Amino acid sequence: MRSTIAEIDTVRLRHNFHHIRSRTSGAAIMPMVKANAYGHGMVECSRIVSEEGADFLGVAFASEAVLLRENGITTPIVVMTPPEPSESAVFCDYDLQPVACSVESMKLLSNEAVARNRILNYHLYIDTGLSRDGILPYEAIDVMNAASALKNLNPIGICTHFATSDEPDTGFAEMQLKSFNQVLDNLKSSGYEFTYIHAANTAGIAHLPEAKFTLVRPGLSMYGCAPTYELESKLALEPILTLKTSVLSLRRLPAGTSVSYGRRYYTASETTIATIPIGYGDGYMRALTGKAECLIRGKRYPIVGTICMDECMVDLGNDDIRCGEEVILIGRQGAESITAGQLAGKCGTIPYEILTAISARVPRVYY
């Protein structure tokens, strides 16, 4: 095994699960495990949160749910993007719960469920302002009336998704919540009620207590991160991932020597340059060129020169570092730490992208 690995702390994952559950006022919990559990390993993380009592698992695509089922995970799974026309049989065969975003897709699911003698539970998806997927609020009653005539479909949930719940100004999220509540009232007046009502993602859990309803969908927070520093501190989370590698080689270079592709970095004085075996092919983004640091022996060192596909270089100055020594890219070493949020800030993105970018060729090691 190469020295570049992503270590996953399963004790912290269990802690985060119960810590978030303690903030949900008794609501059921659906950890989001899509995108390889935000880079942390979908099968193992799903198994762990299922052991801890997750009521549902949330994925983006049916193919992700199939992988979980084929690895023996029996927890109810909700697929949070609209089903593709060709996937109706998959939803039936693997007992997956779709989100209902159109009458047309529900008809396809109904026909397949009847043919296979299955009952499909589903969640009505209301678009309150994200403008991505779902039924518009004024369509909700008509859609439910049409759905009621379809066989072998059982509406157990209703949901929406916030567009700005991670921002300090919650005004638009509150407008979405008001719209969603109005839909719930209108549907109830028409005789439609749902066991599971869900809207709150990580930011919604922290910012909008009235959005917890009867089910919450924590995503990034399950893995110890949050969309912003403010939310991270508010939720008191424990990051579970450490991205690490080791010093692969060392070379002593004179002042004025260029390092890496494009000659973007020149040594200011005689110095030791270390090569470490990680690069953008592992998901360590090239956009971090000239901005990133790493930790060795608890000390920060600059990553210098253009980040390559497979390797990076580190300027060690005159410090006596040896080949094989541990290098931390994300995580803690001694009193110092580097977070996914800090890396995101350096290259103008969000921690979600930093974590989900960690590629499949980086082994996940669970302890």
N, C-alpha and C positions, 0 to 999 in steps of 0.2 A: 504494500500500500504506500502511495506517495505521502509525503509529509503534509501536503496541503489537505486539510480536512475542515469540516464544519462540525464542531462538537455541540450536541444538544443536551442540555441539562433537564432531564425528565422530572426531577424533583421540583424544579422551578416551574415547569409546565403545569404540574399538578397544583402547585401553590397558586399560580395565576388563575387557573380554572376556578378554584374554590373562592379566591379573593373576588373575582368578578361575580360569581354566583351570589356572594354575600351582599352585593350592591344591587341586586335585581328585584328586591321586594317580593320574592317568592315566584317570580316568572320562570318559566321553562327556559332552557338555554340551548342555543344552536351554535356551537363553535364553527367558524368558517375555516374549512380546510382546503379550499380551492388553491390553485396555483402551487401545488406541492406544499400545502400548509404554509403558504407565504415563504417558501424556500426552506422550510424546516423538516420536510419529509412527511408526505401526506398519510401514508399507511401507518407508520409508527405513531405519529401524533394523534391520528384518529383512533387508534387502538387505545392509547393512553386516556384520552378524554372520554371515550366510551366506558372504560373501566371506572372512571371517576363519576359517571352518571349523566353524561350528556344526553339530552332528550332527543336531539336531532344532530345531524352533521350537515353543513352547508357546502355545496360545491357549485362551480360555475357551469360545468358541462357534464353530460351523461357519461362520457368516457371516463371522467374522474370517478364518478360513482361506481361504474363497472369495475374499475381497478380495486376499489375498496371492497366491493362484494366478493370479488374473486380472491381477495386476501382474508376472507372469513369474517368481515365486519358486518354485523346484522343491525346496527343502530339505524333508525329511520333516516333517510337521506333526502334532502330537498335540493333540487337542481334549480339554481336561482337565475338562469337565463332561459328564454323561451325555447321549448323543444323544437328541434328541426323536424321537418316533415317525415324524414326517413327514420326517426328515432322512436316512433310509437311502440314498436315491438320491444325495444330495449327497456323502456320504462315499465312495461308489463313483466318482462322476463326477470328483471332485477329488482322489482318492487321499489321503484323510485317515485318520488313525489314531485310533479312538475309545478311550475307557476303558470297560471292561466292568464295569457296575455291577448288572446283572440278567440272568438267562437270557432273559427276555422281550425285552429290547432286542437281545440278541445274535441271537435267532431272526430278528427283523426285518432285521438287518444281513446275516445269512446268506442269507436269501431273496432280498434285493436283489442281493447279490454273485453268487449263482448265476444270477439272471436276466440280469445284465449281464456275466457271465463275468469277474468280477474277484476278486482275492484281497485281503482286508482284513487288514492287520496290526492287532493290538489290544493293549492293556495292561490287565491285570486290576487293578482298583482295590480295595484292601483298606482298610476303615474300621477304624482302630486306636484311635479315640478322638475324632476331630473331629466325628463324628456328623452328617455333611453328605451325603456321597455314598459309594458303594462297597459292597462285599461284607463282611459281618461275618466275623471270622476263622474261626469254626466252620463257616461255609458254604463256605469256599474249595475244599475237595476236591470237594464235591458239584457246585459250579458248574463247576469244570474238567471233571469227568466229563461233565456235560451239554453243555458247550461242545465237547468233543472229538467229539461226534456231529454237530455242525453243520458244514456244508460251507463251503468258501471263506473260512474264518476262520483266521488264523495268530497264535497268542499269542507275541509277541516281547518283551513287557515285563510287569512287575508293579510296582505303586507304592502308596504311602500318602502321607498329608499330615499334618504336625505341627500341633498346636493351640497349643503354647506354646514353640516353639523359640527365639523372640526374647526370652524372659524369663530373668533371671539364674538362677532356679531351674529347672534342666533335668530335674527329677525326673519330671514327667509325660511329657515327650518321651522320656525313657529308657524309661519303661514302654511307650510306643507302639512304640519301637524293638525292645524285647524281644518284644512281641506279634508284630510284623512278622517278626522273625527266626524265631519259632516257626512262623508260617505258611509261610515259605520252607522250613524243615526238613520240615514235614509234607507239603508239595507235592512236594518232592524225593523223599521216601520213597515217594510215590505215582507217581513217574515224571514229574513236571512240573518242568521247569527253564526259565529265561527268560534271554535274552541281556541285556536291559536291566532292571536293578533300581534303582528310584529312590525317594528319600524326601526328600533334602536340598534345601530352598529356601535363600534367602540366609542366614537365621539358622542353619539346619542345617549349612551349609558352615563357618560360623565356630565354632559351639558344639559340634557333634557329628561329629567326624571319622569315627567308625565308621558314620555314616549315608550316606557318600558312595557306597557300593556301586559300580555300574558306570555310573551316569548321575546327573547333578545338574541341578537346575532353578533357576538363579539368576534372580531377578526384579528387585527394586528395586536390588540391588547392581550390575546391569549398567549402570544409569543413574547410578551414582555416589552413591547414597544407601543408607541402611540403616534398619531399623525403629527403632533406638535410637542415641543418641550413642555408647554403648559399642561397639556393633557397627560403627558407621561408622569409628571410629578403629582398631578391631581389623583391619578389612579393608583399610584404607589406600586408600579409594576416591576417585575424582575426579568430582565432580558435572558433568554434561554439559549442563545446561539453565540458561540465563539468561533470566528473564522481565523484559522491559524496556519502557519507553515513553518519553515525553518531556513536558516542560512544555507544556501547551496554552494556558493563559492565566494572567494574574496580576492580582490586585486588592489594593490597599492598603486595609485596613479598620481602623476605630477600635476601641478597647477596648470589650468588652461586646457585640460583634456575634456573632449566632448563625450557625453554618455547617452547611449540609446539612439533610436531612430530619429532622424530629423535634426539631430544635434541641438536640441532645445535646452540642454543643460551643460555647463562647463564648470569643472571644479575650480573653486576660488583659490585653493592652496593644495599642497600635497595632502592626500586623504585616502582613506580606505573605502572602496565601493564594494558592497555586498550584493550578490544576486540572489533573489528568492524566487521559488518556482510557483508563481501565481500571476495571472494576467487576465486580460479581458475575455479570453476563452473560458475562464472559470467564473466570469461574471464580475470580476473586479474592474470596474468601468474605466475605459480609456479617458473619459471626461475628468477623472481624478488626476490626470497628468499635471504635475507642478503644484498640486494642492494637498496630496495625501501624506499621512504619516503612518508609522507603525511603532510597535512597542517591542523592545528587546531589553531583557533584564530590568523591566519596569521603567525604562527611559524612552522618550519619544525621539524618533529619528525621521528625517524627511525621506520620502520616496522620490527619487530624482530621475529626470529624463522621461521620455515618452513611455507610458505603460505598454508593454508588448502583449502579444496574445498569450504567451505562456510564462513570461517572467517579468519581474520588476527589479529595479536597482535601488539600493539604499545607501545614503552617504553616512558613514560611521565616524567620520573625522579621524581622530587618533585613538579611538577607543579599541580596546583589545577584545574583540568579539571573535568567536570561533565558528567554524563550519558546524552545522547541526544544531545550533542554538535556536530556541523557539522564538518565532516572530508572530505577534498578534496584529491582525488587520481590523477585526471587530471583536471587542471584548475587553476584559480587564486583565492587567498584569501588574502586580504590586499595587501601588496607590494610584496608578494611571488607568484610564479607560478610554476606549474609542467606541462610540455608539453608531448604529445605523443612521440615526438622525443627524449626527454630526457629519457623516460622509455625504448624506443627502444634501445638507446645506452647502457643502463645498462644491458640489457639481450641479446645483440648481434643480434638484428633483425632490422626491419624497421617500421616506424610509421604506415604503412598500416596494418601490422599484429596486432599491439597493438589495433587499432581502430576496425578492423573487428572482433577481438576476443571477444569483449564485447557481452555477450551472450543474447539470447532472454529473459531470465528471469530477466534481468535488464530493468525496464520500461523506455521508452523514454518519456520525458516530454517536450513539446514545449512551448516556451514563447517568 
